[in-house]
Amino acid sequence: MSKVCDITGKKAMFGNNVSFSINKTRRRFDVNLSKKRFYIPEEDRWITLRVSTRALKAINKKGISAVLKEAKQKGMLIK
């Protein structure tokens, strides 16, 4: 299972570790994901999503229904 946010589509970025002697080695910046259950009152059901902390803030601000609607319009959410 890949480390991708279900709502925003965020995924890992790549960059360099730079040592004191300026040697560069590749590294990965992973996304801060957590698995959460959300209740959708319109559909009277629970869903489980892997969301980033940024998506959690958006859900707290706008509500799960509005965020899911936006994600479906952008093509991020297929469920």
Secondary structure, DSSP 8 states (H G I E B T S, - for coil): -----TTT----EEEEEE-TT--EEEEEE---EEEEEEEETTTTEEEEEEEEHHHHHHHHHH-HHHHHHHHHHHT----
